[in-house]
Amino acid sequence: MADNIARVFADAIAPDPTRPLLTWYDDATGERTELSGATLANWVAKTANLLVDEVAVGPGDTAGVLLPPHWQTAAVLLGCWSAGLRVADTPGDVEVLFAAVARLAEADAWSAGERYVLALAPFALPMRQVPAGFADYVSEVRAHGDHFTPYAAGGEELVERARRRAGELGIARDDRVLVDTGVYPDPVDWLLAPLAAGASAVLCANLDPSRAEPRAATEKVTRALT
């Protein structure tokens, strides 16, 4: 049984890397982005390589993450865990900080060696104007390698939490889980619990209640968390 996040992620992809693993909707913008396991793994590997090769961090170091539920947030978090980093969401001293452009004011409370900003734009478009003191995550991460061998240590407690939450939320293997991210903003719920159960996720931001039922039918949802 997998005992770290990287192995949980690998096991979730293994049966069919081409199947949709994470589908993202934002009803405020009309955006829909679908990632197969292979595509998400590519983003995760690039993120881990960015951290190791450019930021020069590794096991025992800490990343600050000021990001809402989003498919790019999934890549950042899984990349951090693959590189053996701890993830913090409360202000402190960290080696690297990832912040959404909408939360830059909060970043002032953090001490970080390297800072990356995410616009979270549709199609992962790069930022036209990058705030001073930050690098654009999307622009920087694309230059890094598509393959990364994850560090094996760490994350056991998170894996146990994810498995426990999957049971509490009624998520089973091969489920297609629709998640209202406004109700379930914790990445243990919207990201790790489905992965730990061997399920795929349909993440919905700013969910329009009138769209939930037809979307569930279109996406062949078997479990809804709304």
C-alpha positions in Angstrom: 0.0 0.0 0.0 1.3 3.4 -1.0 2.7 5.3 2.0 3.6 8.7 0.4 1.8 11.2 -1.8 3.9 10.6 -4.9 3.1 6.8 -4.8 -0.6 7.5 -4.2 -0.5 9.8 -7.3 1.4 7.2 -9.4 -1.0 4.4 -8.4 -4.1 6.6 -9.3 -2.7 7.1 -12.8 -1.3 3.6 -13.4 -4.5 1.8 -14.6 -5.0 4.2 -17.5 -2.8 7.3 -17.8 -5.0 8.7 -20.6 -8.3 8.8 -18.7 -9.5 12.1 -17.3 -8.2 12.4 -13.8 -9.0 16.0 -13.0 -11.5 18.2 -14.7 -11.8 21.9 -13.8 -14.8 24.1 -14.1 -15.2 27.8 -13.2 -18.8 28.9 -13.6 -17.8 32.6 -13.1 -15.6 32.5 -16.3 -17.0 29.6 -18.2 -13.7 27.8 -18.2 -13.4 24.0 -18.5 -10.0 22.3 -18.4 -9.6 18.5 -18.5 -6.3 16.8 -17.5 -5.5 13.2 -18.0 -3.3 11.5 -15.5 -0.4 11.7 -17.9 -0.9 15.4 -18.5 -1.2 16.2 -14.8 1.9 14.1 -14.1 3.8 16.2 -16.7 2.9 19.4 -14.8 3.8 17.8 -11.5 7.2 16.6 -12.8 8.0 20.1 -14.3 7.1 21.7 -10.9 9.3 19.3 -9.0 12.2 19.9 -11.4 11.7 23.6 -11.0 11.9 23.3 -7.2 15.0 21.0 -7.3 17.0 22.5 -10.2 16.1 26.2 -10.0 15.1 26.8 -6.3 17.6 24.2 -5.0 15.2 22.8 -2.4 14.6 19.3 -1.2 13.4 17.0 1.6 12.9 18.9 4.8 12.4 22.3 3.2 9.1 24.1 3.2 6.9 25.7 0.5 4.3 28.3 1.3 1.1 27.9 -0.8 -1.4 30.7 -1.0 -3.6 29.2 -3.7 -7.3 28.3 -4.0 -8.5 25.0 -5.3 -7.5 24.9 -9.0 -5.9 22.4 -11.4 -2.7 24.4 -11.3 -2.8 24.3 -7.5 -2.9 20.5 -7.8 0.3 20.6 -9.9 2.0 22.9 -7.4 1.0 20.8 -4.4 1.9 17.4 -6.0 5.1 18.8 -7.3 6.1 20.0 -3.8 5.3 16.7 -2.2 7.2 14.8 -5.0 10.2 16.9 -4.2 9.9 16.0 -0.5 8.8 19.5 0.6 6.5 20.3 3.5 3.6 22.6 2.5 2.5 25.4 4.8 -0.5 27.7 4.5 0.1 30.0 7.4 2.7 32.8 7.4 6.3 32.0 8.3 9.8 31.5 7.0 9.8 29.2 3.9 12.2 28.5 1.1 9.7 29.1 -1.7 6.3 30.7 -1.9 3.5 30.2 -4.5 0.8 32.8 -4.4 -2.3 33.5 -6.5 -2.3 37.0 -8.0 -5.5 37.7 -6.0 -3.6 37.0 -2.7 -0.4 38.9 -3.2 -1.2 41.2 -0.2 -1.0 38.1 2.0 2.4 37.3 0.7 3.9 40.3 2.5 3.6 38.3 5.7 5.9 35.5 4.5 9.7 35.4 4.3 10.7 33.4 1.3 13.8 32.9 -0.8 11.9 32.5 -4.1 8.4 33.7 -4.9 6.2 32.6 -7.8 2.9 34.1 -8.7 0.0 32.3 -10.4 -2.6 34.2 -12.5 -4.7 30.9 -12.7 -5.7 32.1 -16.2 -7.6 29.8 -18.7 -5.3 27.7 -20.8 -2.5 28.4 -18.4 -1.6 31.6 -20.2 1.4 33.5 -18.9 1.1 36.8 -17.2 1.6 40.0 -19.3 2.9 42.0 -16.3 4.6 40.1 -13.4 4.5 41.8 -10.0 7.9 43.0 -8.7 9.7 40.4 -6.6 7.9 37.5 -8.2 8.4 35.1 -11.1 5.5 33.9 -13.2 5.0 30.2 -12.4 3.5 29.3 -15.7 6.4 30.8 -17.7 9.1 29.4 -15.5 7.8 25.9 -15.1 7.4 25.2 -18.8 11.2 25.2 -19.3 11.7 22.2 -17.0 11.8 18.5 -17.6 8.8 16.3 -18.1 10.1 13.5 -15.9 11.0 13.4 -12.2 11.8 10.6 -9.8 10.0 11.5 -6.6 11.6 11.3 -3.2 10.3 8.4 -1.3 10.2 9.8 2.3 7.5 11.9 3.9 3.8 12.4 3.6 2.6 9.3 5.5 0.3 11.3 7.8 -1.2 13.1 4.8 -1.8 9.7 3.1 -3.6 8.4 6.1 -5.7 11.6 6.4 -6.6 11.3 2.7 -7.7 7.7 3.0 -9.7 8.5 6.1 -11.4 11.4 4.4 -12.2 9.3 1.3 -14.1 6.9 3.6 -15.9 9.7 5.4 -16.9 11.3 2.1 -18.0 8.0 0.6 -15.5 8.1 -2.3 -14.8 4.7 -3.7 -12.4 3.3 -6.4 -13.2 4.4 -9.9 -15.7 7.0 -8.7 -16.1 10.2 -10.7 -16.5 12.8 -8.0 -18.0 16.2 -8.5 -16.6 18.6 -5.9 -18.0 22.1 -5.1 -14.7 23.7 -4.1 -16.4 26.5 -2.3 -17.8 23.9 0.1 -14.7 21.7 0.2 -11.6 24.0 -0.1 -9.2 21.7 1.7 -6.9 20.0 -0.7 -7.2 16.8 1.4 -10.8 16.7 0.3 -10.7 18.0 -3.3 -7.4 16.5 -4.3 -5.9 13.8 -2.0 -9.0 11.9 -1.0 -10.1 11.2 -4.6 -6.5 10.2 -5.5 -6.1 8.0 -2.4 -9.4 6.2 -3.3 -8.4 5.7 -7.0 -11.1 8.1 -8.2 -11.2 11.0 -10.6 -12.4 14.5 -9.8 -14.6 17.2 -11.4 -13.7 20.4 -9.6 -16.3 23.2 -9.7 -15.5 26.7 -8.6 -18.2 29.3 -8.2 -20.7 26.4 -8.9 -24.0 27.5 -10.4 -26.5 25.2 -8.7 -28.6 25.0 -11.9 -25.6 23.5 -13.7 -24.8 20.8 -11.1 -27.2 18.1 -12.2 -26.7 18.4 -16.0 -22.9 18.6 -15.5 -23.0 15.5 -13.3 -24.8 13.7 -16.1 -22.4 14.9 -18.8 -19.3 14.0 -16.7 -20.7 10.7 -15.7 -20.4 11.6 -12.0 -21.0 8.8 -9.5 -20.5 10.9 -6.3 -21.3 14.5 -5.7 -19.8 16.6 -2.9 -21.9 19.8 -2.9 
